[in-house]
């Protein structure tokens, strides 16, 4: 990992990243390139000239080669394809025809198909030919009248030892997905089926490829970082190695939206300007009320978004969950409200201020639980991604209503 970080930084900070990358050995190029963030991969491929690109992809297998060429400009891609032998070119052109973020975009061609009526001698011969041609041991898929019947484990060939074997007795079930299924769906299939491979089928149900568990590492990583990026308003394309202007381009829109909601909260505070001027201690505790409401709302949102992702809850079935979160908010608000009320009463010698703070905390955490649940459900109902959009609305509600309750009570009681 330390080597990766050092090389990554050296290439990203170099005025000629392609030249820096070209100095690496062939094996290190292959190993490190596919561990780089996508933004750095794109920069490298864009900077490489045709000779550098051809040199890099010459020893890559068709699946890796496809991933690299998918990042290249079309004219350079065509130049590289023309230099490949016919078999590799046909495979790569075939794979390039599919969407990168689909099942077909993830699949490999490392498989053979055998009819269920065939004998093991035919299987063994097909495996030997595939190994000789590609240098890889294929996945053996068994078909019945052209339809996928299952997978034949490779150890069956070794255990048979020349004896006649009925393939049907040794077939193992293997999951399949349509070629146009999104990569996130493929990840879900692997989660539900702890298998090492998934078969990709075309619109007619014919086998066109195989996806292996290791091919899903990128998708799983992207899901995890994507959720974090969406939650914080950062573009998935952004890398830690990007320059300052790139970072500004990716982030400023979200910050402007947040600025707008901040003005809403500021406007609410402005209505109570005289109250704050008369009781300056209120300004000290305002961030406490807002911060606790925002954190509680985020907790409710996280649980709700997870429930939506797992198909456990919808807006139509979410009534009980909304009530539960509101009740939990009231209980947590009481616990934290008592603590802050005691602190304010003891340190500021103001039991009334403590009462206002305690009641405000309870009401604001009820609001946080309510909106932290209903907003993600409502966004999901109208087809919007709650992970992307919910946070800003929840924070706005807890800030605006929290300040209204806190300052309104203070104006009335104090």
C-alpha positions in Angstrom: 0.0 0.0 0.0 2.9 2.4 0.8 4.4 1.7 -2.6 1.1 2.4 -4.3 0.7 5.7 -2.4 4.2 6.8 -3.3 3.9 5.9 -7.0 0.4 7.4 -7.2 1.6 10.7 -5.8 4.7 10.8 -8.0 2.6 10.2 -11.1 -0.2 12.6 -10.1 2.2 15.4 -9.3 4.4 14.9 -12.3 4.2 17.5 -15.2 4.4 14.4 -17.5 2.4 11.6 -15.8 2.6 9.3 -18.8 6.4 9.5 -18.9 6.6 8.8 -15.1 4.3 5.8 -15.5 6.3 4.6 -18.6 9.4 4.3 -16.4 7.8 1.5 -14.4 8.4 -2.2 -15.3 5.7 -4.0 -17.3 4.5 -6.0 -14.3 4.4 -3.0 -12.0 2.4 -1.0 -14.6 -0.2 -3.8 -14.8 -0.4 -4.2 -11.1 -0.6 -0.5 -10.1 -2.7 0.9 -12.9 -5.8 -1.0 -11.9 -5.4 0.1 -8.3 -5.3 3.7 -9.2 -8.4 5.9 -8.8 -10.4 6.2 -12.0 -9.5 9.9 -12.4 -5.8 9.1 -12.4 -6.4 6.2 -14.8 -8.2 8.6 -17.2 -5.4 11.2 -16.9 -2.7 8.6 -17.7 -4.5 7.2 -20.7 -5.2 10.7 -22.0 -1.5 11.6 -21.7 -0.1 8.5 -23.3 0.8 8.6 -26.9 -0.1 5.7 -29.2 3.2 3.9 -28.8 3.0 4.1 -25.0 -0.5 2.9 -24.9 0.3 0.0 -27.2 3.2 -1.0 -25.1 1.2 -0.9 -21.9 -1.8 -3.0 -23.2 0.3 -5.5 -25.2 0.4 -8.2 -22.5 -3.0 -7.4 -20.8 -5.8 -9.9 -21.1 -8.8 -8.9 -23.2 -10.9 -7.8 -20.1 -8.1 -5.6 -18.8 -7.3 -4.3 -22.2 -11.0 -3.4 -22.7 -11.0 -1.4 -19.4 -8.0 0.6 -20.5 -9.2 1.3 -24.1 -12.6 2.4 -22.7 -10.8 5.4 -21.2 -8.9 6.3 -24.4 -10.1 8.7 -27.1 -11.8 6.9 -30.0 -9.1 7.6 -32.6 -6.3 6.3 -30.4 -8.4 3.3 -29.4 -8.8 2.4 -33.1 -5.1 2.7 -33.7 -4.4 0.3 -30.8 -7.1 -2.2 -32.0 -5.6 -2.3 -35.4 -2.3 -3.5 -33.9 -3.9 -6.5 -32.1 -4.1 -10.0 -33.5 -7.5 -10.9 -34.9 -8.6 -13.1 -31.9 -7.8 -10.5 -29.3 -9.2 -7.6 -31.4 -12.5 -9.4 -31.9 -12.8 -10.1 -28.1 -12.0 -6.5 -27.2 -14.3 -5.0 -29.8 -17.1 -7.3 -28.6 -16.6 -6.2 -24.9 -16.3 -2.6 -25.8 -19.8 -2.8 -27.3 -21.4 -3.0 -23.8 -22.0 -0.4 -21.2 -19.1 -0.3 -18.7 -21.4 -0.2 -15.7 -23.6 -3.2 -16.8 -23.2 -6.9 -16.2 -21.8 -7.3 -19.8 -19.3 -4.6 -19.0 -18.0 -6.6 -16.1 -18.0 -10.0 -17.7 -15.0 -12.1 -18.9 -14.9 -14.5 -21.8 -13.0 -17.1 -19.7 -15.5 -20.0 -20.1 -16.5 -22.9 -22.3 -19.9 -24.4 -22.8 -20.6 -28.1 -23.0 -23.9 -29.8 -23.9 -25.3 -32.0 -21.1 -25.2 -35.0 -23.4 -21.4 -34.8 -23.9 -18.9 -37.0 -22.2 -15.9 -36.0 -20.0 -13.5 -36.6 -22.8 -15.1 -33.8 -24.8 -15.0 -31.6 -21.7 -11.3 -32.3 -21.1 -10.4 -31.6 -24.7 -12.2 -28.3 -24.7 -10.5 -27.3 -21.5 -7.1 -28.2 -22.9 -7.7 -26.1 -26.0 -8.9 -23.1 -24.0 -5.9 -23.3 -21.7 -3.5 -23.6 -24.7 -5.1 -20.6 -26.4 -5.5 -18.2 -23.4 -3.3 -19.6 -20.6 -6.3 -19.6 -18.3 -8.4 -22.4 -16.8 -11.9 -21.8 -18.0 -15.2 -22.0 -16.1 -17.1 -25.0 -17.4 -20.8 -24.2 -18.1 -23.2 -27.0 -19.0 -26.2 -26.3 -21.3 -29.3 -28.3 -22.0 -30.8 -27.5 -25.4 -28.9 -24.3 -25.5 -30.1 -23.1 -22.1 -27.9 -22.8 -19.0 -28.1 -25.9 -16.9 -25.4 -25.1 -14.4 -21.6 -25.3 -13.8 -19.4 -28.3 -13.9 -16.7 -28.2 -11.1 -13.3 -28.6 -12.5 -12.4 -31.3 -10.0 -14.9 -33.7 -11.6 -12.3 -34.1 -14.5 -9.6 -35.2 -12.0 -11.9 -37.5 -10.0 -13.3 -39.3 -13.0 -9.9 -40.9 -13.9 -11.1 -42.1 -17.3 -14.4 -43.6 -16.0 -17.7 -42.8 -17.7 -19.5 -39.9 -15.9 -23.0 -38.6 -16.2 -22.6 -34.8 -16.3 -26.1 -34.2 -15.0 -25.1 -35.8 -11.7 -22.3 -33.3 -11.1 -23.9 -30.1 -12.3 -23.8 -27.3 -9.7 -26.3 -24.4 -9.8 -24.9 -21.1 -10.8 -26.7 -17.7 -10.7 -27.2 -15.7 -13.9 -28.0 -12.1 -14.8 -29.2 -10.4 -18.0 -26.4 -8.6 -19.9 -27.9 -5.2 -19.3 -28.3 -5.5 -15.6 -26.6 -2.6 -13.7 -23.4 -3.5 -11.9 -25.1 -2.8 -8.5 -27.6 -5.6 -9.3 -24.7 -8.0 -10.0 -23.3 -7.1 -6.6 -26.7 -7.9 -5.0 -26.7 -11.3 -6.8 -23.3 -12.1 -5.4 -24.4 -11.1 -1.9 -27.5 -13.4 -2.1 -25.5 -16.2 -3.7 -22.1 -16.9 -2.1 -20.8 -18.2 -5.4 -17.5 -17.5 -7.1 -19.1 -16.7 -10.5 -22.2 -15.4 -12.1 -23.2 -16.1 -15.7 -24.3 -13.3 -18.1 -27.0 -14.0 -20.6 -28.2 -12.2 -23.7 -31.8 -11.3 -24.4 -32.4 -14.8 -25.8 -31.0 -16.5 -22.7 -27.7 -17.5 -24.4 -24.5 -17.4 -22.4 -22.2 -14.5 -23.4 -19.8 -14.2 -20.4 -18.9 -14.9 -16.8 -18.4 -12.5 -13.9 -16.1 -13.5 -11.1 -16.2 -12.3 -7.5 -12.9 -10.4 -7.8 -14.5 -8.4 -10.7 -17.0 -7.0 -8.1 -14.3 -5.4 -5.9 -14.4 -2.2 -7.9 -18.2 -2.1 -7.8 -18.3 -2.7 -4.0 -15.6 -0.1 -3.4 -17.5 2.4 -5.6 -20.8 1.7 -3.7 -19.1 2.3 -0.4 -17.3 5.5 -1.4 -20.2 6.6 -3.5 -22.5 6.5 -0.5 -20.0 8.6 1.5 -19.5 11.0 -1.4 -23.3 11.5 -1.9 -23.7 12.0 1.8 -21.2 14.8 1.8 -22.0 16.3 -1.6 -18.8 15.3 -3.3 -18.6 14.1 -6.8 -17.7 10.4 -7.2 -15.1 11.4 -9.9 -13.1 13.4 -7.4 -9.9 12.0 -6.1 -7.6 13.1 -3.3 -5.0 13.7 -5.9 -7.0 16.2 -8.0 -5.8 19.8 -8.2 -7.6 22.7 -6.3 -9.5 24.0 -9.4 -10.9 20.5 -10.1 -12.0 20.2 -6.5 -13.7 23.6 -6.7 -15.6 22.5 -9.8 -16.9 19.4 -8.2 -18.0 21.0 -4.9 -19.2 24.6 -5.3 -22.8 23.8 -6.4 -23.5 21.8 -3.2 -21.9 24.5 -1.1 -24.2 27.2 -2.7 -27.2 25.1 -1.9 -26.1 24.7 1.7 -25.5 28.5 1.8 -29.1 29.0 0.8 -30.4 26.8 3.6 -28.1 28.5 6.0 -29.7 31.8 5.2 -33.1 30.3 6.0 -31.8 29.4 9.5 -30.2 32.9 9.8 -33.5 34.5 8.8 -35.3 32.6 11.5 -32.7 33.9 14.1 -33.2 37.4 12.8 -36.9 37.4 13.8 -35.7 37.1 17.4 -32.9 39.6 17.3 -34.3 41.7 20.2 -34.7 38.6 22.3 -31.1 37.5 21.7 -29.9 41.1 22.4 -31.7 41.0 25.8 -30.5 37.5 26.7 -27.1 37.1 25.2 -26.6 33.7 26.8 -29.1 32.4 24.2 -26.4 32.8 21.5 -24.1 30.6 23.5 -26.6 27.7 23.5 -28.0 28.1 20.0 -25.2 25.9 18.4 -26.0 23.2 21.0 -29.7 23.0 20.0 -28.9 23.1 16.3 -26.1 20.6 16.5 -28.0 18.0 18.5 -31.0 18.3 16.1 -28.8 17.8 13.1 -26.9 14.8 14.5 -30.2 13.1 15.6 -31.7 13.7 12.2 -28.7 12.2 10.5 -29.0 9.1 12.7 -32.6 8.6 11.7 -31.8 9.2 8.1 -29.0 6.7 8.1 -31.3 4.0 9.5 -34.1 4.9 7.1 -31.9 4.9 4.0 -30.6 1.5 4.9 -34.1 0.2 5.3 -35.0 1.6 1.8 -31.9 0.0 0.3 -32.9 -3.4 1.8 -36.5 -3.0 0.7 -37.7 -3.1 4.3 -39.7 0.1 4.2 -41.5 2.5 1.9 -43.5 5.7 2.4 -46.7 3.6 2.4 -45.5 1.3 5.1 -43.4 3.8 7.1 -46.0 5.0 9.6 -44.7 2.8 12.4 -41.1 3.7 11.7 -41.8 7.4 11.7 -43.6 7.1 15.1 -40.8 5.0 16.5 -38.2 7.5 15.5 -40.2 10.4 16.9 -40.6 8.5 20.2 -36.9 7.7 20.3 -36.2 11.3 19.6 -38.4 12.4 22.5 -36.6 9.9 24.9 -33.1 11.0 23.7 -34.2 14.6 23.9 -35.3 14.1 27.5 -32.0 12.6 28.4 -29.8 15.2 26.8 -32.3 18.0 27.7 -32.0 17.2 31.4 -28.2 17.3 31.1 -28.1 20.6 29.4 -30.8 22.1 31.7 -28.7 21.2 34.7 -25.6 22.6 33.2 -27.4 25.9 32.3 -29.0 26.1 35.7 -25.8 25.5 37.6 -23.3 27.4 35.5 -25.5 30.3 34.5 -27.6 30.5 37.6 -30.8 30.5 35.5 -33.3 27.7 36.0 -35.6 29.3 33.5 -32.9 29.2 30.8 -32.3 25.5 31.8 -36.0 24.8 31.4 -36.1 26.5 27.9 -33.1 24.5 26.8 -34.4 21.2 28.1 -37.9 21.6 26.5 -36.2 22.8 23.2 -34.0 19.8 23.2 -36.9 17.4 23.5 -39.0 19.1 20.8 -36.1 19.4 18.4 -35.1 15.8 18.7 -38.7 14.8 18.0 -38.6 17.0 14.9 -35.2 15.3 13.9 -36.6 11.8 14.3 -39.8 12.7 12.3 -38.1 14.5 9.4 -35.1 12.2 9.5 -37.4 9.4 8.6 -40.2 10.9 6.5 -37.9 13.0 4.2 -35.9 10.0 2.8 -39.1 8.0 2.4 -40.8 10.9 0.5 -37.7 11.4 -1.7 -37.6 7.7 -2.5 -41.3 7.8 -3.4 -40.8 10.5 -6.0 -37.8 8.7 -7.5 -35.0 10.8 -5.9 -32.0 9.3 -4.2 -32.4 9.9 -0.5 -28.7 9.4 0.2 -27.9 12.3 -2.1 -30.7 14.8 -1.2 -32.1 14.1 2.3 -29.4 15.5 4.5 -29.8 19.1 3.3 -33.6 19.1 3.9 -33.3 17.4 7.3 -30.7 19.9 8.5 -32.8 22.8 7.3 -35.8 21.6 9.2 -34.0 20.9 12.4 -32.1 24.2 12.3 -35.1 26.4 11.3 -37.7 24.7 13.6 -35.1 24.2 16.4 -34.2 27.9 16.4 -37.9 28.8 16.3 -38.8 26.7 19.3 -35.7 27.6 21.3 -35.9 31.4 20.7 -39.7 31.4 20.8 -39.8 29.8 24.2 -37.0 32.1 25.4 -39.0 35.1 24.3 -42.1 33.8 26.0 -40.5 32.6 29.3 -37.5 34.8 29.8 
